[in-house]
Amino acid sequence: MGSSSDRLMKKFLLVVCVLPSLLFAQNQPFINSISPTNIEVGEKITISGSNISNIDRVYFGGVSVTGASITILSDNVVEATVPAG
């Protein structure tokens, strides 16, 4: 087994090696809600969540919208226009 100080050093090294990656981890986007749920082509939906201000496209089934069809209102709210198709 090792001495008490050897075990303590291994635990310390583990913490030092793991913590930097945790400190710099990017927050993943998370969707809380989408409204309204009944909508027609050309209308806007509101997506609420967290860390969603960096999205660059929204998928509606297999169709994606980008650019002017997406409006970032805040870090937690995005609007997207429903495409045809």
C-alpha positions in Angstrom: 0.0 0.0 0.0 1.7 3.3 0.2 2.2 5.6 3.1 -0.4 8.1 4.1 1.6 11.0 2.5 1.8 9.0 -0.8 -2.0 8.6 -0.9 -2.6 12.2 0.0 -0.2 13.3 -2.9 -2.1 11.1 -5.4 -5.4 12.6 -4.3 -4.0 16.1 -4.6 -2.6 15.4 -8.1 -6.0 14.0 -9.2 -7.7 17.2 -8.1 -5.2 19.5 -9.7 -5.5 17.5 -13.0 -9.3 17.4 -13.1 -10.3 20.8 -11.8 -8.9 22.9 -14.7 -11.0 21.0 -17.2 -14.1 21.5 -15.0 -13.4 25.3 -14.6 -13.2 25.9 -18.3 -16.0 23.6 -19.5 -18.5 25.3 -21.7 -22.1 25.3 -20.6 -24.2 23.2 -22.8 -27.5 24.6 -24.3 -30.7 23.3 -22.6 -34.2 23.9 -23.8 -36.9 24.4 -21.2 -39.9 25.1 -23.4 -41.0 25.9 -26.9 -44.2 28.0 -27.5 -46.6 28.0 -29.1 -47.0 24.4 -29.8 -49.5 24.8 -32.7 -48.0 27.0 -35.3 -48.1 27.6 -39.1 -45.4 28.0 -41.7 -44.0 31.6 -41.5 -44.9 32.2 -37.9 -42.5 32.5 -35.0 -41.8 30.2 -32.1 -40.1 31.1 -28.9 -37.5 28.8 -27.5 -36.7 29.3 -23.8 -33.8 27.7 -22.0 -30.3 28.4 -20.9 -27.1 29.0 -22.7 -28.9 29.2 -26.1 -27.6 32.6 -27.3 -24.8 31.0 -29.4 -27.0 28.8 -31.5 -26.7 29.4 -35.3 -29.6 27.1 -36.5 -32.9 25.6 -35.4 -34.2 22.4 -36.9 -37.9 21.8 -37.7 -38.0 18.1 -38.5 -35.3 17.7 -41.1 -35.4 21.4 -42.2 -33.0 23.9 -40.6 -33.3 27.7 -40.4 -30.4 30.0 -40.0 -29.5 33.7 -40.3 -32.4 36.2 -40.4 -34.9 33.4 -39.5 -33.4 33.3 -36.0 -33.5 36.1 -33.5 -31.5 35.9 -30.3 -33.5 37.8 -27.7 -31.2 36.9 -24.7 -29.0 34.1 -23.4 -32.2 32.3 -22.5 -34.7 33.2 -25.3 -34.5 32.7 -29.0 -37.2 33.2 -31.7 -37.2 31.2 -34.9 -39.5 31.4 -38.0 -41.0 28.1 -39.0 -39.9 27.2 -42.6 -41.9 25.5 -45.3 -41.3 21.8 -45.7 
